[in-house]
Amino acid sequence: MTWRPDNRLALENDGSRVDVRDKVTGAARYTTDYYPEGLLWASYIRCPYGKAFLRSSKLEAARAAPGVVEVELEKQEGTYPGDRLGHICAESRQALEQGLAALALEFERDRPATDIEREKKPLETFDEDPSVQEKQADLERIFSEAAHTLERTYQTQVQTHSCLEPHNSLVDYRGDHAIARQSTQATFSVRNELTEVLGLPPDKVEMHCEHVGGGFGSKFGLSPEGQLAAKLSKKHGRPVRVLMNREEEHLDNGLRPGSLQYMKLAIGPDGKLLGGRIHTWGSVGPVGGGGGTSNPSRYNFGIVAKTHQDVNLNSGFPRAMRAPGHPQGMFAVEMMMDELAEAAGMDPLEFRRLNETSDVRRAMLDVGAEQIGWHRRKPSGTWEGPLKRGFGIGVADWGNSPGEATITIHVYPNGNVEVLSGSQDIGTGFRTLLVDCVAHQLGIDRARVEAKVGVSTYPPGPGSGGSVTSRFVAPKALGAAEQARQDLRQRVAREWGVPADEVAAENGVFKHADRTMSWNEACKLIGQDRLTVTEKENGIFWKEPTGSEAVQFAEVEVDVETGIVRVKKVVALQNVGQAVNCKTVENQITGGVIQGISFALFEDRILNRQTGAMVNPNLEFYKIAGSRDIPEIVPIIWQSRPDAGVNSLGEPPVVPTPGAVGCAVANAIGVPVRRMPITPWRVLSALAERDGGAV
Amino acid sequence: MQPFNYLIADTLDAALAEYAENRPVLKAGGIDLVDRMKERLATPAVVLSLGEVEVLRYIEPEGEGVRLGCLTTLADIGRSELLNSRYAALAESAGHAATPQVRERATLGGNLCQRPRCWYFRAIHFHCLKKGGATCFAVEGENQYHAVLGGGPCHIVHPSNCAPPLVAMEALFVVRRAGAEERVIPAREFFVLPSSALDRENVLAPGEILTEVRIPRAPDQSATIELREKQSFDWPLAMASVARVDGRRWNVCLGAVAPVPWVSEEAAEVLGSADITPELAARAGEAAAQAAQPMSDNGYKTQLIKVAVKRALLKAAGQEVPA
């Protein structure tokens, strides 16, 4: 057979996400919408303080509280706010809360470590590092030849994931098998860990995740909620739910670590970066690490000696958060780029073009500049009146590589199609991606295709982290659909008694000479119950990757009398390779920008310095951008090559925003605010400091 | 949340009788109370809801002024043509509080009587002064949102954003109690500083319910400026309400910077009954901030007071100010 598979991929689909109706009407079922018979509730018993010893508790009173099933304390010492000291299990949520109240925990508090600046090792300590020493001669040369050398320190705060759907798990152990439901970014990793905790083989544990209300990197693995639910379900032989409350979400479900970033960089007389010394500190939990930053990155920095220290604090542990290390790293990088450009007397756009490592981004910079109206940018601090306009730029990219996944398609004799993947839809549109890939490749209406996802008995697929889901899965969905199309084409050819390679199959219609057969008629030729095809290879649908480059321009207005910053507009260019569904792509870009603005201006995990307790473990004082804080956002889907495959999208759009906003603020007010979040307090302080005063 | 009995009053008299006899906890819109119950800061055995007492939901012109029932929602106030045209300072602040959803539930009475939003007061594991403890954690802790005026020994800021305009417009608060005549209290005398009482923020005695707000005379001019970090769903960092009543002198009342709606005599003195010029407005702002005593992290509020007062005056005088 000489059939040339059709691998065109100009989907450019603008359909709404396939589950929009379910979500808007509330029909979409989340883990907490399931209430199996005999449900028990459980939660952790926690230490609210940074460093404290449990002096007393009324364990017997808690155990005696009505409806309480068990209360166990496993340790007395808490080393971060939210530290798990034990657990409680009860017949109802009400009983659980009453049991917790009856416990009446009393703590002896110790002075906690809450401040990265106070706890970090001094910079000089790291100059002894061999990686710095071996570049010492180069650095000395660079600094002596430099036209300009700047030494700056930037600081970023802790950001929590703040998933609207809290972390929660429901495990139902039934002796020889178990059914679990969990809000997760990785169906199979939860299933795998459950097999260990429950002592069951993988085929006896069925894990479900229908919908997820946000994960942002914090919902991988069985996690504390699933661990506890599984342990207690096995012990009591009943279904057990663990559902975090908002305070627990902030304290113990991960965070983006805070950072301090020291940079001493030199530029030559032509404005090119020569290199220098960079050291970063990351604030992490009481033990372990995970506080790295992506600084230096993206630009051509020259010779850089970089060191890093993770600073242990009595605070929650970092967990991957949407582009871990990148938004905070790029905040410092972009701010430094603008300060260097200013020192060199260059336009920040020109300065970036000169030091850019990517031709794709260089082209994006030009288009973005035009879209935002870069020509309206005035020299820093020269705008008249109390409301100052400013413009800033941020850049990013993301890697693309192929990975494993399997897709199964069922085509029924009535013409309906199902596409199955065990991977989960974390709210970003995985179902929509599958439906659009399959419908497109079969040439049929997307209403005929249903995606079934998020069940561990479905074909294996990736966890949604590292922006891999679309790029791992799309080639297989397209390949499976292509196989089904060819199978039907052969059936039609047999029916007509003509060679298969003479039958055309376009837009769901089969043709030979003057004969045509509709999709529905062709599907009736399926002999068995249905036609099932499975694809696990990338085949021709994997295309040489691009870099998922991102460039953003921000326009802000700063009131210099009040310090209030308002972002007016963000132009966000994003290379995604091939966009499968434009609405969900734009949605992802827009969401990244909003999260980036929220990080730049508002969000801040604040610990009380005396007790280490978090003072704002809610959504009232842990401030997240609301509708009136969100500017006009112009998402631009950038395709660097017409034949690109499906590339990464989840993470890159959140990376450039804080830097772009920070630079825009500095341009507006004429002085950089080197510490996020850029609140009125910080803006007014920076202005006062410049003017020789203090706020 | 701990279990409780829930009573729904259908008349004001029934509510007053129940309140006097059994001392339940009162609930209007529930915005504040339900939060505190969820945090186990309030664990009432009985909650008495005033929600069905529809007779307390009204905006009635009377003489040269207006009467507002205390169950009038912030959304009602924000939508009222009368209030927007003649009592702008109030309509602006009620109409921009929180979110549209909250404003439909939140009541005027609840807004005036809500407990402070201090993050130490609101968390059960900070046994602070206001909860009977020995420490105001704001003094040595995180105090960027705390008081710069009138603080000590506790440093909360009063959370009501309807109170400053009402104080500036010389409103009267009507308080009822079972079997007693109504008590009428000038708005500026309704609130109490922590130096006189730690366990409450107003003069209400046990059994008393705030039922009505009267503004005896519509102001000649009035305006409110609130300065927030976020423009959606956030508490102001500082606010100023100004009003000139009956051609007499200007009243200036600050919000979010002191444990009570803070009447600035210093600003009023600078202003007298003069017409507003940019220079005069700026001088009044400076005067209002003069007595500020910032803590470690809230010095920026001093600057915000100056700007809020200046802009409120200019706005009241019909001039454009940065929005």
Chai-1 contact restraints between the chains, C-beta under 6 A:
chainA,res_idxA,chainB,res_idxB,connection_type,confidence,min_distance_angstrom,max_distance_angstrom,comment,restraint_id
A,P48,B,H125,contact,1.0,0.0,6.0,A-B,restraint_1
A,P386,B,P322,contact,1.0,0.0,6.0,A-B,restraint_2
A,L387,B,P322,contact,1.0,0.0,6.0,A-B,restraint_3
A,D559,B,P322,contact,1.0,0.0,6.0,A-B,restraint_4
A,E561,B,V307,contact,1.0,0.0,6.0,A-B,restraint_5
A,T562,B,L227,contact,1.0,0.0,6.0,A-B,restraint_6
A,T562,B,V307,contact,1.0,0.0,6.0,A-B,restraint_7
A,F602,B,K230,contact,1.0,0.0,6.0,A-B,restraint_8
A,I606,B,E142,contact,1.0,0.0,6.0,A-B,restraint_9
A,N608,B,G141,contact,1.0,0.0,6.0,A-B,restraint_10
A,N608,B,E142,contact,1.0,0.0,6.0,A-B,restraint_11
A,R609,B,G141,contact,1.0,0.0,6.0,A-B,restraint_12
A,Q610,B,G141,contact,1.0,0.0,6.0,A-B,restraint_13
A,A613,B,H125,contact,1.0,0.0,6.0,A-B,restraint_14
A,V615,B,W119,contact,1.0,0.0,6.0,A-B,restraint_15
A,V615,B,E142,contact,1.0,0.0,6.0,A-B,restraint_16
A,N616,B,W119,contact,1.0,0.0,6.0,A-B,restraint_17
A,F621,B,W119,contact,1.0,0.0,6.0,A-B,restraint_18
A,K623,B,K230,contact,1.0,0.0,6.0,A-B,restraint_19
A,G626,B,K230,contact,1.0,0.0,6.0,A-B,restraint_20
A,G626,B,S232,contact,1.0,0.0,6.0,A-B,restraint_21
A,G626,B,F233,contact,1.0,0.0,6.0,A-B,restraint_22
A,S627,B,S232,contact,1.0,0.0,6.0,A-B,restraint_23
A,R628,B,Q231,contact,1.0,0.0,6.0,A-B,restraint_24
A,R628,B,S232,contact,1.0,0.0,6.0,A-B,restraint_25
A,D629,B,K230,contact,1.0,0.0,6.0,A-B,restraint_26
A,D629,B,Q231,contact,1.0,0.0,6.0,A-B,restraint_27
A,D629,B,S232,contact,1.0,0.0,6.0,A-B,restraint_28
A,T679,B,E229,contact,1.0,0.0,6.0,A-B,restraint_29
A,W681,B,Q144,contact,1.0,0.0,6.0,A-B,restraint_30
A,W681,B,Y300,contact,1.0,0.0,6.0,A-B,restraint_31
A,L684,B,Y300,contact,1.0,0.0,6.0,A-B,restraint_32
A,L684,B,Q303,contact,1.0,0.0,6.0,A-B,restraint_33
A,V695,B,G299,contact,1.0,0.0,6.0,A-B,restraint_34
A,V695,B,Y300,contact,1.0,0.0,6.0,A-B,restraint_35
